[in-house]
Amino acid sequence: MTRLPTALRTLATTFAALLAVTAAPATAQARPEPRAPEDFVALRSVDPTIIQEIRYTTPHNFVGEPIDGYRQPLCILTRPAARALHKAQTRLLRQGYSLKVYDCYRPQRAVDHFVRWAEDLDDQAMKAEFYPEVDKTRLFDDGYIAEKSGHSRGSTMDLTIVRLPAKPTPPYRPGQPLVPCFAPQGERFPDNSVDMGTGYDCFDTRSHTLDPRIQGTQRANRLLLKDTLEDVGLVNLPEEWWHFTYKPEPYPDTYFDFPVSTRSLAGRR
């Protein structure tokens, strides 16, 4: 008489265990992604004329592959930062130029991707273009890679200037020959922007905004970008001519991790 209940209990226990195993992945998949606060916007909803070339959705970056968290080629910013760019764009359009953004809000998971890449010293696939004269062991000490980024706070962007009418930038083909990012403009990877002396994300001291080796037209172009953006409340990072932050930041101490996608904006565009 005891065999049947024992067998049933064993069967019930096994069935419960199977349910737990099969339900766990479904629960994990159902976990909602974080969303952006209400005062984050897509830049195109504030100024659709600003050109967007979001590099981290593509393999043309120092890692050599699309970066975690970049679901769409989309610039997301806090509303005050986006409005500041709109003011700058209005001024530049009158002079025959347009802003072009390479990166805006950056989720923490993307920064974590950078850190994992930097710790993998065997991965040097993009060195010839992005850090030809910097040993990869120095990326943290020299400040090129960090565990936190101001981009994750939502008011920092990487950008440049394009002379209008804008010519298309040729697509990057993985495996194509790489040229140092500080080579003359006609030799390095083609970009439809004005000549800033280096390409975007060039890990080199020549990228310092006021590096004395950058003179003539290249220096004038950097100063046009810097002066225009500073006039509307954006502050340049001296080590990177392309890097600006709106001040005062709405979220000076918060590092967000929602993905770069329209879904993160909870129905807003």
N, C-alpha and C positions, 0 to 999 in steps of 0.2 A: 504493500500500500504506500510505502514511502518513495518508491522509485518514480512514479509519475509526477508528484509535486516537485521533487528534486530536479527532474528533467525539465519541467516547465520553468522553474526558477532559473536554471542554467540558460535556457533558450531566451528568457526575458532579459537576462543580464547581457547576453551576447547581442541581442537586438538593440538594447539601449546603447551599448558601446558603439555599434555601427552607426546609429543615429548621431551620436556625438561626433564621430569622425567625419561623417558626410556633412553635418551641419556647420562645422567650424569654418571651412572655406567659404561657404555661402554667407556666413555672418561677417567674415572679414571683407568679402567683396561688397557687402551691402553697406559697409561703414561709409558714411558720406564724406566727401572731400571738404576741406575747409573752404569758406567763401570769403570774398573781400568785404571789408567794411563798406558802408553805404557811400562814403565820400571818396571811394576809388572809382575811376572812370577809364574807359577806353579813350586814348588820345584822339582817335578819329572822330569821336562824338563831340569833341571840343574844337578841333581843327583838322578837317579832313585833307587839307592841302599839304601838311607835313609828310614828307616821304618816310616810309618805314621799311627798313631792311634788317629784320631781327635775326642776327647772325646765329644765335644759339639754338634756333630751330633747324639749323643746317649743319653739315659736317665741316663747313669752312670756319673753324675757330681753333684755338690752341689745343683743344682736346682732340679734335678730329672726328667728332660725332655729335649728333644732336644731344642737347643737354637735358637732364632730368627736369621735369616740371614745365617744359616749354611745349605745350600742346598745340598752340597756334602761333603764327607770326603776328603778334599783337603787342602793341605798347599800352601798358596799363600804368597809371600814375594816380597819386592823390589829386583831387580836383584843383587845389591851388597851384601845384606844379604844372599841371596841364594848361591852366589858364595863363601862367607865366610864359610857357612856350608859345602859346597863341599870340601873345603880345610881341614876342621876339620875331615870330614868323611874319607878322604884319609889317614890321619894319624892314625885314630882309626882302620880302616880296617887292617892296617899292624900289629896291636896289638891284633887282634882277636875280635874287638868290632864293633858295629854300633851305630850311633845316631838313636834315635826314637823321632819324634815330636808329642806332644799332641795338640798343638795349634800354629797357626802362625798369619797371619793377622786376625783381629776380627772386623767385622763391628760395627758401632756405635749402630745400632739397637739391637745387641747382648748385648752390655754394658747396654743399656736401660732395657733390659730384666732382667739382673742381679739386677739392681736398684729396679725394681718393685718387684722382689722376696724378696730382702732384706727388703723392707718396709712392706711386708706382714708377720708380726710376728707370725701368726698362722700356716704358712707353715714351718714345721720343719721336713719334711719327711726324709731328708738325713743327719740330724744332727749327728746321731750316728756314721757315718763314717767320714764326712768332717769337722765338727766343734764340737766335743763332749765336749770340755771344754771351749768353747767360747759362751757367751750369744749372741743371735742373735741381740739384741739391740745394741751391741758393734761393729758390722761389719763395719760400716762407720768410727767410731771414731778410731778403731784399724787398719784401712787401708786395710782391706780385700776386701772391695767393694768401688768403686769410680764412679763418673759420667763420667769420661774420662779414657781411657786406652791407654797406649803406643802401645798396639797391633794394634789399629786402624790407626796408622801412617805407618804400613806396614813393619817395620824392627825389630820387637820384636817377639820372639818365646818362647814356653815352650817345654822343651825337656829333654831327659835322655839318658842313655847308655844301650845297650843290648849286652850281651855276645853271640857271634856266635858259632854254628848255633842257630838262634833265634827260641825259642819254641813259639807256638801260645798262646796268652792270652785268657783264657776262657771268654766267653761272660757273661756280666752282665744280670741277670734276675730280672726285677722289682719286688720288694716284698721280695727278698731273704734277709736273716739276714745280717745286717750291722755290721762291725767291725771297731773300731777306726783306723784312718789313720796312727797313730803312734805306733800301735801294732807291735810286731815282724813280720818280713817278712812272716813267715810261717802261720801267723794267719790273717793278713789283706788281703784285696782283692788281688787276685793273679795278678801279672804283670810280663811279661817276662824280665823286666829290672833288672839290678844289684841292690843290696840293698842300697838305699840312706837314710835309717833311717825313712823315712815317705813315704806315697804314694803321688801321684800328687794332687795338689790343697788342701793340708792339711792345714786348717786354725788353725795354732798352732805355737808357737815360736820354736818348734823343727824343723820347716821348714827353719829357718834361716840358711843360708849356713854354717856358722862357729859356730853354736850353740855348746857350750862346752859339752853338753850331748851326742853329736854324735861323736863317736870315732872309732878307729880300722878300719875295712874294710869299714864301712859305710862312714866314713870321707874320707878315701882314694878314694872311688868312687866319692864323691862330688868334691874332688880336681882334680881328673882326668878330669871330665867334665869341671870344671871351668878353669883349666890351659889350656886345649886344645882349648877351645873356646876363651879365652882371647888372646891367641897367634895369632888368625886370626881376631882380631878386634871386638870381642863381649864382652859386659860388663854385668856382673852379677848384679841382684838386690839382695842385701844382705839378704832381708827378705824371698826370695824364691829361693831355690837351683836350681830350674828348669827354671828360668826366665832370658833371655838374650836379649840384644839389640845391634844391629850393630851400630857402631859409625864411622864417623859422619852420622846421619840419613839423607837420602835424603829429607824427609818431616817432619822436626822436629815440625812443628806447625799445621799440617793438619790432621784432623780426618775423615777418609773416611767411607762411608756407603754402598758401593757396596756389594752384597751378595757373600758368599763364594761358587763359582761355576765356571765351565769352561766358561760359557757364559759371565761372568764378564771380562774375559780376551780377549774379542773381537776376538775370533778365534785363539788366541795363546794357546799353551799347555805347 
